[in-house]
């Protein structure tokens, strides 16, 4: 159902991929993702559509993440690339469109933005009621529910007087203009707009004085409710924390518990901003957080792929990103290290050793020697000195202090001194 509902958007997205790629005519005229007239006419002619249909499908493709617009050029989103082989990408695209329902149709111009925002904020409760009803619901009943919810929102902002002895507001002076919008403004037109917009994205059917969630709409509401429940059941209570603090809170958890915490944290945030936060945490000086950030990104899955690919040019993140992408492409985690060059693997060994030195125990650092790709300690030390990791000296000093073999510890200390002094 999601695939058929987005078929037109996918068709325009594929056309844009072929016709508006790098070096070709720009997609937009204003840098704001508005399809230019000439491009819309060209697409309509080549696809056998009207210009209005092309523009509608273009907007749907943008909201669903099938195309991304950067300035005056368009490029396919990851969902379009995965369209034919991954049903979950199609569902994620439709859910993105569902989340953007208020952008799918123009809002009523005669209503103030504040009133529109109140209705948008209240619609999740209306949708939940539709989902629980599992059938047609009269619009009058939905209007009553909407009015109650909007009143609750206004009460929470202390906009509704509670004291019955308060005198009513004075009537406007003769000839004065009426306010453009008041708390008593009718919500029926805004509910009609909201239901129409939700119907346009395929979340419900609307007509004959009643509304009914489609199977796809019912599924989407159920998923949103489940996400709220997951977020409410955070085992370690890190949902409200920034990414860095959340990762620190997960550092002592077992892998399964940490993944549950990542899922709860992610469920409470838009995917894009969550991925940005995680990568920002990974860029910090704490190597432990770098590794944990990419573990959390594994929970994100496919939506993180473009951002992970974008950090391949950053030396500190490149080994982690290469492993993430290999596993994402189906490589067995035990074999994923084969995608790294010897230098990248050595950098990762030093970075992981830094995390162990900062947060682990001495025996763990000694055991970490076994993870090195080099067959001997002298070979490891030679390549560690050459790789140029900023924490090399600290790692070698900590390893020398932890290792029980005096001869090996002396060799490691000598290597640390050589790195520190720039000798060979």
ABEGO torsion letter per residue (X at the ends): XAAAAAAAAAAAAAAAAAAABBGBBBABAAGAGBBBAAAAAAAAAAAGBBAAAAAAAAAAAAAAGABBBBEABBBBBAAAAAAAABAAAAAAAAAAAAAAAAAABBBBAABBAAAAAAAAAAAAAAAAAAAAAGEBBBAAAAAAAAAAAAAAAAAAAGABBABAABBBBBBBBBGBBBBABBAABBAAAAAAAAAAAAAAAGABBBEGGBBBBBAAAAAAAAAAAAAAAAAAABAAGAAABBAAAAAAAAAABBAAAAAAAAAAAAAABBAAAAAAAAAAAAABABAAAAAAAAAAAAAAEAAAAAAAAAAAABAAAAAAAAAAAAAAAGBBAAAAAAABBAAAAAAAAAAAAAAAAAABBAAAAAAAAAABABABAAAAAAAAAAAGBAAAAAAAAAAAAABABAAAAAAAAAAAAAAAAGBX
